[in-house]
C-alpha cells in the first residue's frame, strides 16, 4: 500500500532515519560510518569544503538522539563567539519538516538541542577553554569534532573529552578539510586513521552535485587552483598554507632534494650555526656552500627543546 510523501517523512522522523535529506556523497559517507564506528568506535572524515560536512554530522547526531533515549551527544566546532549563529541555520534546515510532536527544542542560552525522549545534543566552541565545561556532563555516547583540523588545542581537547566515552563505549568522529600546517595534530590523526582503517577521504571534486562551474568559482575565491588554499580545502592535500609561512616563497618540492657529494666536496666551506631559543626550542644547523651551483645546501639540523 502506497503512502503519501507527508506520511513517508513523518515515518522517517519516527524511525530516526533521515537519509532522504542527504546528497549522494553524504549518503556514501554515512554508510561508511555505520560500518566503521561499531568496529573501531572512532572515525576520521578528511573531506573538502562545500560538501555539507556540518549538515551531515548534525543529521547523524539528530538520528542518534531520535533512536536512543536519554543519551548525551557532544558536538564541538572551532567557533569562539556566537555559537548559536553557527548552529541554528543548520538545525533550522534539518528540522524544517519535523513533525511538531517530535521536534526538539534548541535552548540558546545553553546551546543545547533537547529531545522529548530525554536525549540532548550539547554544542561547544573549542576556543577559549570552552571545552572545560564539558567535564561536568558525565558519560557521553557520541562525540563529534567538526573542523578538527582548525582546533588550536586539539590534543588537550581530546584528553579532556575522550575519557567520557569509555563507560558508554561511545563513538568519536573527527571531521575536517586539511589544516593550514602539516604540523597540526590532525595530520598525525590522519596517519593513524589510515594505518588502522578508520580513515575516509573525499576531496570536494567527489561531490557530483557541484558542477565544474561551481568548482571553478570556488577556485577563484580561494586564489586559483594552484593556490595552497585550494589544494588544502578543496583537494584535501596536506600542504602548508603559504600565507602562514615565514618564507611564503618556499616550495618543498622545488628546494628539498638530495645532492650527491663530488670529489671536491671536502674543499667546500662547511659551517655549523646555533640559534639559542631560551624559552623556545634551540636549533643547530649543518650546511655546505656549493660553489659550482651557487647553492647553500642545508644538510641536517638538531632541535633542542626548552633550556637544555
Backbone as CSV, one residue per row, in Angstrom:
resi,resn,N_x,N_y,N_z,CA_x,CA_y,CA_z,C_x,C_y,C_z
1,UNK,0.846,-1.197,0.000,0.000,0.000,0.000,0.885,1.252,0.000
2,UNK,0.677,2.111,-0.968,1.467,3.321,-1.102,1.058,4.338,-0.046
3,UNK,2.045,5.101,0.427,1.748,6.176,1.372,2.182,7.496,0.763
4,UNK,1.632,8.589,1.266,1.933,9.905,0.728,3.327,10.352,1.160
5,UNK,3.829,11.393,0.505,5.143,11.931,0.857,5.144,12.443,2.291
6,UNK,4.050,13.077,2.696,3.950,13.595,4.065,4.028,12.467,5.085
7,UNK,3.318,11.376,4.797,3.344,10.223,5.701,4.729,9.568,5.722
8,UNK,5.396,9.537,4.567,6.741,8.952,4.494,7.737,9.763,5.318
9,UNK,7.622,11.088,5.231,8.511,11.961,6.004,8.246,11.791,7.493
10,UNK,6.975,11.721,7.867,6.630,11.537,9.277,7.202,10.207,9.800
11,UNK,7.099,9.152,8.990,7.621,7.841,9.384,9.144,7.894,9.531
12,UNK,9.814,8.621,8.625,11.268,8.754,8.690,11.694,9.396,10.009
13,UNK,10.958,10.400,10.450,11.277,11.068,11.715,10.976,10.155,12.910
14,UNK,9.894,9.409,12.846,9.557,8.484,13.934,10.653,7.430,14.090
15,UNK,11.170,6.933,12.957,12.205,5.901,12.979,13.609,6.480,13.199
16,UNK,13.725,7.793,13.044,15.045,8.400,13.130,15.914,8.037,11.954
17,UNK,15.328,8.002,10.776,16.038,7.659,9.545,15.881,8.816,8.557
18,UNK,16.867,9.704,8.511,16.758,10.942,7.741,17.629,10.930,6.491
19,UNK,17.853,9.762,5.954,18.710,9.600,4.786,18.224,10.418,3.581
20,UNK,16.919,10.635,3.514,16.348,11.348,2.365,16.847,12.799,2.275
21,UNK,17.412,13.310,3.349,17.899,14.684,3.369,19.310,14.826,2.783
22,UNK,19.971,13.720,2.506,21.395,13.741,2.170,21.656,13.662,0.677
23,UNK,22.780,14.245,0.270,23.245,14.135,-1.112,23.889,12.761,-1.309
24,UNK,24.139,12.351,-2.560,24.772,11.040,-2.790,26.102,10.869,-2.052
25,UNK,26.954,11.893,-2.052,28.238,11.787,-1.353,28.014,11.667,0.153
26,UNK,27.099,12.458,0.692,26.801,12.386,2.129,26.266,11.003,2.502
27,UNK,25.482,10.412,1.638,24.964,9.058,1.899,26.099,8.033,1.918
28,UNK,27.041,8.191,0.991,28.186,7.276,0.963,28.995,7.370,2.259
29,UNK,29.206,8.602,2.721,29.971,8.802,3.955,29.206,8.227,5.148
30,UNK,27.907,8.454,5.181,27.084,7.931,6.279,27.101,6.399,6.291
31,UNK,27.001,5.785,5.124,27.061,4.316,5.040,28.403,3.811,5.559
32,UNK,29.477,4.518,5.195,30.811,4.134,5.663,30.902,4.239,7.181
33,UNK,30.373,5.315,7.745,30.398,5.499,9.198,29.631,4.386,9.915
34,UNK,28.488,4.007,9.367,27.674,2.962,10.004,28.391,1.610,10.001
35,UNK,29.302,1.418,9.051,30.096,0.192,9.018,31.307,0.278,9.944
36,UNK,31.959,1.445,9.982,33.236,1.600,10.687,33.066,1.819,12.189
37,UNK,32.114,2.644,12.602,32.008,3.010,14.016,31.782,1.814,14.947
38,UNK,30.925,0.852,14.611,30.785,-0.299,15.510,32.070,-1.122,15.637
39,UNK,32.957,-1.040,14.656,34.207,-1.810,14.689,35.307,-1.094,15.454
40,UNK,35.408,0.229,15.281,36.540,0.966,15.844,36.149,1.993,16.904
41,UNK,34.872,2.341,16.978,34.374,3.370,17.888,34.899,4.774,17.566
42,UNK,35.643,4.910,16.502,36.082,6.229,16.060,36.266,6.223,14.549
43,UNK,36.185,7.419,13.974,36.321,7.551,12.525,36.823,8.949,12.214
44,UNK,37.571,9.057,11.120,38.092,10.354,10.700,37.636,10.631,9.276
45,UNK,36.965,11.772,9.097,36.490,12.206,7.785,37.393,13.327,7.289
46,UNK,38.178,13.047,6.257,39.064,14.042,5.649,38.395,14.466,4.347
47,UNK,37.576,15.514,4.441,36.651,15.843,3.354,36.721,17.333,3.041
48,UNK,36.618,17.672,1.742,36.791,19.042,1.282,35.631,19.971,1.588
49,UNK,35.874,21.254,1.316,34.907,22.315,1.566,33.675,22.170,0.679
50,UNK,32.549,22.725,1.169,31.286,22.833,0.419,30.657,21.490,0.081
51,UNK,30.972,20.465,0.853,30.339,19.154,0.659,29.246,18.898,1.695
52,UNK,29.046,19.841,2.615,27.985,19.691,3.605,28.372,18.790,4.771
53,UNK,29.641,18.864,5.212,30.080,18.034,6.337,29.279,18.347,7.604
54,UNK,29.117,19.642,7.892,28.422,20.048,9.117,26.965,19.614,9.073
55,UNK,26.331,19.755,7.920,24.942,19.317,7.756,24.840,17.816,8.011
56,UNK,25.726,17.045,7.379,25.715,15.590,7.534,25.903,15.176,8.988
57,UNK,26.880,15.777,9.662,27.176,15.390,11.043,26.027,15.732,11.981
58,UNK,25.333,16.826,11.713,24.169,17.171,12.539,22.998,16.236,12.262
59,UNK,22.825,15.824,11.019,21.793,14.828,10.706,22.075,13.534,11.467
60,UNK,23.320,13.102,11.451,23.696,11.862,12.137,23.470,11.989,13.641
61,UNK,23.838,13.136,14.211,23.643,13.353,15.653,22.169,13.349,16.016
62,UNK,21.348,13.980,15.194,19.899,14.020,15.450,19.307,12.621,15.321
63,UNK,19.693,11.875,14.291,19.232,10.492,14.148,19.562,9.673,15.388
64,UNK,20.787,9.828,15.869,21.227,9.053,17.033,20.339,9.353,18.241
65,UNK,20.014,10.627,18.440,19.167,11.008,19.579,17.732,10.517,19.399
66,UNK,17.218,10.526,18.192,15.867,10.019,17.948,15.781,8.516,18.208
67,UNK,16.848,7.796,17.897,16.853,6.339,18.025,17.221,5.858,19.424
68,UNK,17.877,6.718,20.216,18.363,6.315,21.540,17.881,7.308,22.593
69,UNK,16.994,6.916,23.480,16.533,7.825,24.539,17.603,8.034,25.604
70,UNK,17.544,9.209,26.221,18.393,9.533,27.382,19.890,9.412,27.102
71,UNK,20.315,9.792,25.899,21.744,9.789,25.597,22.257,11.230,25.520
72,UNK,23.564,11.363,25.706,24.219,12.671,25.613,25.159,12.669,24.410
73,UNK,24.942,13.617,23.526,25.798,13.807,22.351,26.497,15.158,22.506
74,UNK,27.790,15.197,22.211,28.560,16.445,22.277,29.092,16.774,20.891
75,UNK,28.842,18.002,20.479,29.259,18.482,19.156,30.147,19.708,19.378
76,UNK,31.408,19.620,18.961,32.363,20.704,19.185,32.845,21.241,17.839
77,UNK,32.837,22.560,17.713,33.290,23.221,16.492,34.219,24.366,16.872
78,UNK,35.138,24.758,15.969,36.085,25.835,16.291,35.448,27.211,16.173
79,UNK,34.416,27.436,16.974,33.697,28.707,16.969,33.961,29.384,18.304
80,UNK,34.455,30.622,18.262,34.813,31.301,19.510,33.613,32.031,20.098
81,UNK,32.862,32.733,19.261,31.730,33.509,19.743,30.489,33.212,18.899
82,UNK,29.335,33.490,19.473,28.064,33.350,18.768,27.909,31.954,18.181
83,UNK,28.057,30.960,19.032,27.925,29.574,18.610,26.547,29.316,18.013
84,UNK,25.517,29.958,18.584,24.152,29.756,18.104,23.995,30.173,16.644
85,UNK,24.707,31.231,16.226,24.594,31.691,14.840,25.203,30.692,13.867
86,UNK,26.114,29.851,14.350,26.697,28.784,13.540,25.759,27.577,13.478
87,UNK,25.127,27.262,14.618,24.338,26.040,14.738,22.921,26.196,14.181
88,UNK,22.266,27.278,14.541,20.820,27.402,14.275,20.441,27.313,12.800
89,UNK,21.166,27.954,11.873,20.764,27.829,10.462,20.791,26.382,9.969
90,UNK,21.798,25.617,10.409,21.878,24.207,10.010,20.707,23.426,10.594
91,UNK,20.423,23.637,11.877,19.329,22.916,12.531,17.979,23.303,11.942
92,UNK,17.800,24.576,11.625,16.524,25.017,11.036,16.265,24.317,9.710
93,UNK,17.320,24.119,8.916,17.167,23.432,7.631,16.804,21.965,7.833
94,UNK,17.489,21.319,8.777,17.237,19.894,9.027,15.838,19.683,9.599
95,UNK,15.436,20.535,10.538,14.176,20.343,11.282,12.960,20.941,10.586
96,UNK,13.137,21.455,9.393,12.055,22.153,8.704,10.802,21.310,8.557
97,UNK,10.962,20.015,8.279,9.793,19.157,8.064,9.573,18.170,9.215
98,UNK,10.176,18.463,10.356,9.998,17.569,11.508,8.596,17.738,12.091
99,UNK,7.859,16.651,12.345,6.541,16.750,12.979,6.648,17.458,14.332
100,UNK,5.642,18.251,14.659,5.687,19.075,15.869,5.927,18.254,17.131
101,UNK,5.298,17.076,17.224,5.419,16.293,18.452,6.799,15.660,18.616
102,UNK,7.595,15.623,17.541,8.945,15.058,17.607,10.031,16.133,17.576
103,UNK,9.628,17.368,17.334,10.613,18.434,17.138,11.362,18.739,18.430
104,UNK,12.679,18.626,18.406,13.470,19.001,19.592,13.507,20.515,19.749
105,UNK,13.825,20.950,20.940,13.867,22.381,21.254,15.308,22.841,21.404
106,UNK,15.667,23.915,20.690,17.006,24.467,20.837,17.010,25.494,21.955
107,UNK,17.805,25.217,23.000,17.932,26.107,24.153,19.156,26.997,23.919
108,UNK,18.913,28.211,23.426,20.020,29.064,23.001,20.924,29.462,24.157
109,UNK,20.348,29.654,25.349,21.153,30.075,26.499,22.198,29.029,26.856
110,UNK,21.878,27.753,26.618,22.796,26.661,26.966,23.401,25.986,25.745
111,UNK,23.001,26.423,24.538,23.464,25.793,23.300,23.219,24.286,23.327
112,UNK,21.953,23.936,23.581,21.535,22.536,23.647,20.353,22.307,22.719
113,UNK,20.322,21.117,22.125,19.151,20.661,21.387,18.535,19.531,22.208
114,UNK,17.341,19.776,22.758,16.729,18.868,23.723,15.580,18.108,23.066
115,UNK,15.596,16.772,23.196,14.592,15.901,22.591,13.590,15.445,23.655
116,UNK,12.389,15.114,23.204,11.328,14.704,24.137,11.625,13.365,24.801
117,UNK,12.523,12.551,24.224,12.858,11.250,24.822,14.005,11.340,25.833
118,UNK,14.420,12.584,26.166,15.458,12.781,27.172,16.862,12.921,26.620
119,UNK,17.047,12.720,25.339,18.373,12.871,24.738,18.695,14.345,24.491
120,UNK,19.979,14.672,24.520,20.418,16.065,24.372,21.677,16.115,23.505
121,UNK,21.728,17.083,22.610,22.964,17.421,21.908,23.500,18.710,22.511
122,UNK,24.713,18.670,23.049,25.370,19.854,23.598,26.340,20.390,22.548
123,UNK,26.250,21.685,22.262,27.144,22.328,21.305,28.167,23.186,22.058
124,UNK,29.440,23.019,21.703,30.515,23.762,22.350,31.456,24.344,21.299
125,UNK,32.064,25.499,21.635,33.172,26.026,20.861,34.472,25.495,21.429
126,UNK,35.458,25.288,20.585,36.715,24.686,21.049,37.673,25.716,21.625
127,UNK,37.452,26.999,21.333,38.402,28.021,21.739,38.116,28.562,23.139
128,UNK,39.084,29.293,23.680,38.960,29.936,24.991,38.634,28.955,26.110
129,UNK,39.098,27.723,25.966,38.900,26.704,27.009,37.427,26.427,27.278
130,UNK,36.547,26.695,26.303,35.119,26.416,26.483,34.869,24.939,26.725
131,UNK,35.761,24.097,26.179,35.558,22.655,26.303,35.689,22.168,27.740
132,UNK,36.313,22.989,28.617,36.466,22.554,30.003,35.122,22.404,30.703
133,UNK,34.105,23.109,30.209,32.774,22.978,30.805,32.124,21.643,30.451
134,UNK,32.733,20.886,29.524,32.208,19.574,29.156,32.426,18.573,30.288
135,UNK,33.444,18.821,31.107,33.831,17.854,32.138,32.660,17.434,33.019
136,UNK,31.724,18.342,33.263,30.628,18.044,34.175,29.468,17.285,33.555
137,UNK,29.570,16.916,32.289,28.453,16.248,31.612,28.352,14.763,31.961
138,UNK,29.408,14.187,32.502,29.389,12.746,32.791,29.703,11.951,31.544
139,UNK,29.024,10.836,31.362,29.281,9.952,30.222,28.641,10.495,28.950
140,UNK,29.343,10.299,27.848,28.883,10.765,26.534,28.806,9.571,25.598
141,UNK,27.752,9.511,24.786,27.561,8.383,23.873,28.071,8.653,22.467
142,UNK,28.121,9.919,22.085,28.530,10.270,20.727,29.223,11.627,20.792
143,UNK,30.419,11.707,20.210,31.210,12.938,20.238,31.651,13.286,18.827
144,UNK,31.366,14.508,18.402,31.739,14.987,17.069,32.678,16.170,17.217
145,UNK,33.842,16.105,16.560,34.777,17.220,16.494,34.786,17.724,15.047
146,UNK,33.991,18.756,14.798,33.809,19.284,13.450,34.911,20.295,13.130
147,UNK,35.503,20.194,11.935,36.644,21.009,11.520,37.787,20.901,12.528
148,UNK,38.087,19.670,12.907,39.125,19.417,13.914,40.508,19.885,13.466
149,UNK,40.718,20.012,12.172,41.995,20.492,11.667,42.242,21.957,11.948
150,UNK,41.248,22.647,12.521,41.377,24.069,12.817,41.212,24.359,14.308
151,UNK,41.259,23.304,15.139,41.278,23.491,16.585,42.689,23.906,17.000
152,UNK,42.787,24.931,17.817,44.091,25.363,18.300,44.575,24.518,19.472
153,UNK,43.698,23.671,20.004,44.014,22.903,21.211,43.516,21.467,21.087
154,UNK,43.706,20.866,19.911,43.101,19.570,19.629,43.567,18.490,20.605
155,UNK,44.856,18.410,20.864,45.354,17.358,21.751,44.805,17.504,23.168
156,UNK,44.772,18.732,23.674,44.239,18.980,25.009,42.756,18.635,25.065
157,UNK,42.044,19.001,24.013,40.609,18.739,23.986,40.318,17.238,23.971
158,UNK,41.072,16.488,23.172,40.880,15.037,23.119,41.130,14.425,24.494
159,UNK,42.159,14.928,25.185,42.470,14.409,26.519,41.342,14.664,27.500
160,UNK,40.622,15.770,27.318,39.522,16.115,28.215,38.285,15.275,27.932
161,UNK,37.943,15.121,26.644,36.634,14.557,26.309,36.633,13.053,26.035
162,UNK,37.749,12.499,25.554,37.712,11.082,25.180,37.436,10.139,26.350
163,UNK,37.910,10.424,27.591,37.563,9.517,28.693,36.063,9.436,28.977
164,UNK,35.312,10.443,28.530,33.875,10.459,28.781,33.130,9.429,27.933
165,UNK,33.833,8.848,26.945,33.218,7.845,26.072,33.418,6.419,26.577
166,UNK,34.262,6.247,27.594,34.668,4.906,27.997,33.505,4.062,28.511
167,UNK,32.729,4.589,29.446,31.663,3.788,30.070,30.547,3.440,29.078
168,UNK,30.308,4.326,28.127,29.243,4.081,27.149,29.751,3.333,25.921
169,UNK,31.097,3.180,25.816,31.707,2.660,24.584,31.222,3.488,23.397
170,UNK,31.248,4.809,23.619,30.680,5.739,22.655,31.534,5.938,21.413
171,UNK,30.968,6.686,20.472,31.602,6.924,19.178,32.250,8.303,19.148
172,UNK,33.403,8.380,18.479,34.121,9.640,18.295,34.377,9.840,16.806
173,UNK,33.906,10.973,16.277,34.083,11.281,14.854,34.851,12.586,14.714
174,UNK,35.997,12.510,14.026,36.759,13.696,13.640,36.388,14.040,12.198
175,UNK,36.253,15.337,11.919,35.936,15.737,10.550,36.619,17.049,10.233
176,UNK,37.218,17.154,9.029,37.863,18.408,8.648,38.407,18.313,7.233
177,UNK,38.591,19.473,6.614,39.479,19.549,5.459,40.902,19.632,6.005
178,UNK,41.892,19.799,5.152,43.287,19.789,5.607,43.613,21.044,6.411
179,UNK,44.388,20.905,7.495,44.780,22.076,8.290,45.782,22.941,7.552
180,UNK,46.056,24.128,8.110,46.951,25.080,7.456,48.418,24.702,7.605
181,UNK,48.712,23.807,8.535,50.097,23.385,8.756,50.158,21.866,8.848
182,UNK,51.188,21.297,8.270,51.358,19.843,8.349,51.812,19.412,9.738
183,UNK,52.127,20.380,10.606,52.496,20.067,11.985,51.285,19.992,12.903
184,UNK,50.098,20.293,12.377,48.896,20.261,13.216,48.612,18.821,13.655
185,UNK,48.166,18.605,14.902,47.899,17.245,15.390,46.900,16.464,14.542
186,UNK,46.044,17.158,13.786,45.088,16.455,12.930,45.797,15.608,11.872
187,UNK,46.985,16.067,11.424,47.740,15.314,10.411,48.217,13.985,10.994
188,UNK,48.655,14.004,12.243,49.065,12.756,12.902,47.870,11.815,13.054
189,UNK,46.694,12.368,13.330,45.472,11.551,13.409,45.141,10.927,12.060
190,UNK,45.356,11.679,10.981,45.130,11.145,9.637,45.999,9.914,9.404
191,UNK,47.274,10.023,9.756,48.194,8.896,9.557,47.769,7.694,10.401
192,UNK,47.345,7.941,11.631,46.891,6.848,12.495,45.638,6.195,11.931
193,UNK,44.692,7.029,11.479,43.431,6.505,10.943,43.667,5.690,9.676
194,UNK,44.573,6.142,8.812,44.915,5.386,7.607,45.471,4.019,7.974
195,UNK,46.391,4.026,8.925,47.070,2.796,9.320,46.107,1.791,9.934
196,UNK,45.160,2.277,10.741,44.269,1.390,11.484,42.950,1.093,10.771
197,UNK,42.636,1.865,9.719,41.470,1.527,8.913,40.208,2.312,9.200
198,UNK,40.312,3.471,9.874,39.107,4.275,10.130,39.207,5.667,9.496
199,UNK,39.790,5.696,8.280,40.024,6.942,7.544,39.138,7.001,6.305
200,UNK,38.465,8.142,6.114,37.600,8.360,4.945,38.041,9.637,4.242
201,UNK,38.347,9.543,2.951,38.884,10.680,2.188,37.986,11.011,1.010
202,UNK,37.579,12.272,0.930,36.809,12.753,-0.216,37.144,14.216,-0.483
203,UNK,37.865,14.534,-1.563,38.011,15.938,-1.940,36.666,16.483,-2.421
204,UNK,36.558,17.779,-2.487,35.301,18.414,-2.914,34.872,17.934,-4.292
205,UNK,35.835,17.617,-5.145,35.525,17.193,-6.510,34.779,15.858,-6.557
206,UNK,34.725,15.129,-5.439,33.945,13.889,-5.389,32.446,14.157,-5.290
207,UNK,32.068,15.389,-4.932,30.659,15.733,-4.779,30.087,16.095,-6.147
208,UNK,29.356,15.179,-6.735,28.866,15.363,-8.104,27.668,16.307,-8.190
209,UNK,27.182,16.786,-7.020,26.134,17.814,-7.066,26.728,19.175,-7.403
210,UNK,28.060,19.288,-7.342,28.753,20.516,-7.725,29.270,20.359,-9.155
211,UNK,28.867,21.266,-10.019,29.326,21.228,-11.400,30.685,21.881,-11.551
212,UNK,31.245,21.796,-12.736,32.564,22.378,-12.990,32.550,23.881,-12.776
213,UNK,31.430,24.531,-13.082,31.327,25.983,-12.900,31.448,26.354,-11.423
214,UNK,30.787,25.560,-10.551,30.874,25.825,-9.112,32.292,25.581,-8.586
215,UNK,32.938,24.520,-9.075,34.315,24.234,-8.662,35.253,25.350,-9.104
216,UNK,35.078,25.826,-10.337,35.924,26.907,-10.849,35.699,28.195,-10.058
217,UNK,34.443,28.458,-9.690,34.130,29.643,-8.892,34.772,29.563,-7.514
218,UNK,34.712,28.373,-6.900,35.340,28.171,-5.605,36.853,28.352,-5.700
219,UNK,37.437,27.861,-6.791,38.880,28.016,-7.001,39.259,29.490,-7.081
220,UNK,38.468,30.285,-7.787,38.758,31.715,-7.887,38.692,32.388,-6.519
221,UNK,37.699,32.020,-5.718,37.545,32.608,-4.384,38.728,32.274,-3.479
222,UNK,39.338,31.112,-3.704,40.440,30.648,-2.858,41.819,31.010,-3.415
223,UNK,41.832,31.741,-4.539,43.113,32.193,-5.071,43.629,31.416,-6.253
224,UNK,42.786,30.574,-6.868,43.200,29.802,-8.037,43.532,28.364,-7.693
225,UNK,43.543,27.514,-8.721,43.751,26.083,-8.494,45.179,25.721,-8.105
226,UNK,46.108,26.659,-8.287,47.482,26.406,-7.854,47.740,26.916,-6.438
227,UNK,46.755,27.594,-5.843,46.951,28.159,-4.512,46.922,27.065,-3.459
228,UNK,47.637,27.318,-2.356,47.637,26.333,-1.278,46.256,26.217,-0.639
229,UNK,45.483,27.305,-0.616,44.129,27.235,-0.040,43.250,26.271,-0.834
230,UNK,43.302,26.370,-2.147,42.507,25.461,-2.978,42.976,24.022,-2.799
231,UNK,44.275,23.822,-2.807,44.825,22.465,-2.670,44.465,21.861,-1.316
232,UNK,44.465,22.698,-0.266,44.120,22.207,1.072,42.626,21.968,1.221
233,UNK,41.838,22.993,0.918,40.428,22.993,1.293,39.531,22.283,0.280
234,UNK,39.962,22.176,-0.948,39.164,21.501,-1.979,39.730,20.117,-2.288
235,UNK,41.036,20.035,-2.559,41.663,18.760,-2.914,42.121,17.973,-1.687
236,UNK,42.080,18.616,-0.509,42.475,17.966,0.758,43.929,17.502,0.749
237,UNK,44.793,18.239,0.068,46.221,17.935,0.123,46.786,18.427,1.455
238,UNK,47.824,17.775,1.930,48.489,18.184,3.161,49.673,19.065,2.789
239,UNK,49.408,20.363,2.693,50.423,21.340,2.330,50.346,22.505,3.307
240,UNK,51.465,23.200,3.485,51.494,24.348,4.385,50.861,25.548,3.700
241,UNK,49.961,26.245,4.394,49.357,27.461,3.867,50.430,28.541,3.713
242,UNK,50.644,29.015,2.484,51.755,29.926,2.206,51.646,31.237,2.971
243,UNK,50.416,31.711,3.191,50.264,32.982,3.902,50.672,32.866,5.356
244,UNK,50.823,31.621,5.875,51.220,31.417,7.265,52.700,31.041,7.389
245,UNK,53.405,30.936,6.255,54.812,30.565,6.299,55.690,31.773,6.601
246,UNK,56.811,31.534,7.276,57.799,32.591,7.476,58.359,33.016,6.122
247,UNK,58.581,32.043,5.223,59.027,32.319,3.859,57.948,31.826,2.894
248,UNK,56.985,32.681,2.519,55.882,32.240,1.659,56.330,31.672,0.328
249,UNK,57.533,32.097,-0.159,58.006,31.615,-1.462,58.628,30.228,-1.397
250,UNK,58.751,29.666,-0.181,59.354,28.342,-0.032,58.480,27.269,-0.665
251,UNK,59.104,26.406,-1.457,58.405,25.304,-2.108,59.222,24.034,-1.867
252,UNK,58.705,23.159,-0.984,59.460,21.954,-0.632,59.763,21.089,-1.836
253,UNK,58.798,21.002,-2.775,59.005,20.160,-3.958,60.179,20.667,-4.800
254,UNK,60.414,21.971,-4.735,61.470,22.578,-5.549,62.818,22.569,-4.835
255,UNK,62.795,22.794,-3.512,64.042,23.049,-2.807,64.546,21.883,-1.959
256,UNK,63.722,20.889,-1.708,64.157,19.768,-0.878,64.546,18.599,-1.779
257,UNK,65.830,18.268,-1.795,66.302,17.157,-2.617,67.686,16.735,-2.118
258,UNK,68.108,15.565,-2.526,69.419,15.054,-2.125,70.461,15.465,-3.170
259,UNK,71.587,15.947,-2.683,72.682,16.339,-3.570,73.863,15.402,-3.349
260,UNK,74.313,14.761,-4.404,75.450,13.855,-4.320,76.742,14.642,-4.037
261,UNK,77.598,14.093,-3.195,78.857,14.744,-2.862,79.888,14.468,-3.967
262,UNK,80.488,15.534,-4.477,81.501,15.379,-5.529,82.869,15.109,-4.899
263,UNK,83.853,14.867,-5.758,85.204,14.554,-5.269,85.849,15.752,-4.586
264,UNK,85.360,16.962,-4.869,85.954,18.167,-4.261,85.098,18.677,-3.093
265,UNK,84.112,17.882,-2.672,83.203,18.302,-1.602,83.966,18.706,-0.343
266,UNK,85.028,17.981,-0.015,85.756,18.233,1.232,86.447,19.602,1.239
267,UNK,86.617,20.220,0.042,87.265,21.527,-0.020,86.274,22.682,0.108
268,UNK,84.976,22.367,0.084,83.958,23.414,0.196,83.906,23.956,1.616
269,UNK,83.244,25.093,1.752,83.105,25.706,3.069,81.928,25.058,3.812
270,UNK,82.226,24.453,4.943,81.198,23.835,5.784,80.991,24.689,7.038
271,UNK,79.788,24.739,7.509,79.540,25.573,8.687,78.516,24.924,9.614
272,UNK,78.551,25.349,10.854,77.554,24.959,11.857,77.001,26.241,12.467
273,UNK,75.682,26.378,12.507,75.079,27.575,13.112,74.233,27.151,14.316
274,UNK,74.204,28.024,15.316,73.463,27.731,16.544,72.537,28.899,16.857
275,UNK,71.247,28.586,17.015,70.250,29.605,17.364,69.677,29.262,18.735
276,UNK,70.175,29.918,19.801,69.654,29.602,21.140,68.231,30.103,21.308
277,UNK,67.358,29.248,21.771,65.952,29.631,21.882,65.532,30.080,23.261
278,UNK,66.313,29.711,24.313,65.939,30.002,25.687,64.581,29.370,25.998
279,UNK,63.486,30.129,26.053,62.169,29.536,26.314,61.705,28.696,25.119
280,UNK,62.019,29.154,23.910,61.664,28.404,22.699,62.744,27.350,22.436
281,UNK,62.462,26.383,21.556,63.496,25.391,21.225,64.726,26.058,20.601
282,UNK,65.893,25.492,20.888,67.129,25.924,20.237,67.366,25.039,19.018
283,UNK,68.073,25.559,18.026,68.324,24.765,16.820,69.779,24.887,16.391
284,UNK,70.305,23.790,15.872,71.659,23.731,15.318,71.530,23.266,13.875
285,UNK,72.115,24.023,12.945,72.042,23.676,11.522,73.433,23.364,10.976
286,UNK,73.496,22.402,10.064,74.747,21.979,9.429,74.604,22.197,7.924
287,UNK,75.501,22.970,7.336,75.368,23.270,5.922,76.686,23.349,5.191
288,UNK,76.596,23.390,3.864,77.767,23.495,2.985,77.428,24.424,1.832
289,UNK,78.377,25.293,1.476,78.172,26.155,0.309,78.775,25.482,-0.916
290,UNK,77.922,25.198,-1.906,78.354,24.523,-3.133,78.689,25.582,-4.182
291,UNK,79.997,25.814,-4.385,80.418,26.908,-5.256,79.980,26.703,-6.703
292,UNK,80.053,25.459,-7.171,79.745,25.206,-8.575,78.331,25.577,-8.965
293,UNK,77.376,25.411,-8.035,75.977,25.720,-8.346,75.464,26.948,-7.609
294,UNK,76.361,27.632,-6.903,75.974,28.836,-6.161,74.790,28.545,-5.235
295,UNK,74.931,27.445,-4.471,73.822,26.949,-3.650,74.259,26.745,-2.205
296,UNK,73.444,27.216,-1.273,73.655,26.914,0.143,72.863,25.648,0.457
297,UNK,73.566,24.573,0.782,72.961,23.251,0.989,72.884,22.979,2.487
298,UNK,71.674,23.001,3.047,71.458,22.682,4.459,71.265,21.178,4.590
299,UNK,72.231,20.526,5.229,72.275,19.060,5.235,71.525,18.420,6.388
300,UNK,71.494,19.114,7.534,70.870,18.483,8.698,70.611,19.543,9.754
301,UNK,69.824,19.185,10.778,69.588,20.089,11.886,69.272,19.294,13.136
302,UNK,69.494,19.925,14.257,69.112,19.367,15.547,68.226,20.406,16.248
303,UNK,67.090,19.994,16.768,66.217,20.894,17.522,66.212,20.445,18.972
304,UNK,66.548,21.360,19.868,66.675,21.057,21.284,65.572,21.772,22.045
305,UNK,64.643,21.056,22.662,63.529,21.723,23.348,63.965,22.356,24.664
306,UNK,63.217,23.400,25.080,63.432,24.002,26.390,64.780,24.651,26.553
307,UNK,65.279,24.688,27.774,66.534,25.381,28.085,67.735,24.433,28.106
308,UNK,67.566,23.199,27.711,68.646,22.227,27.770,69.520,22.229,26.525
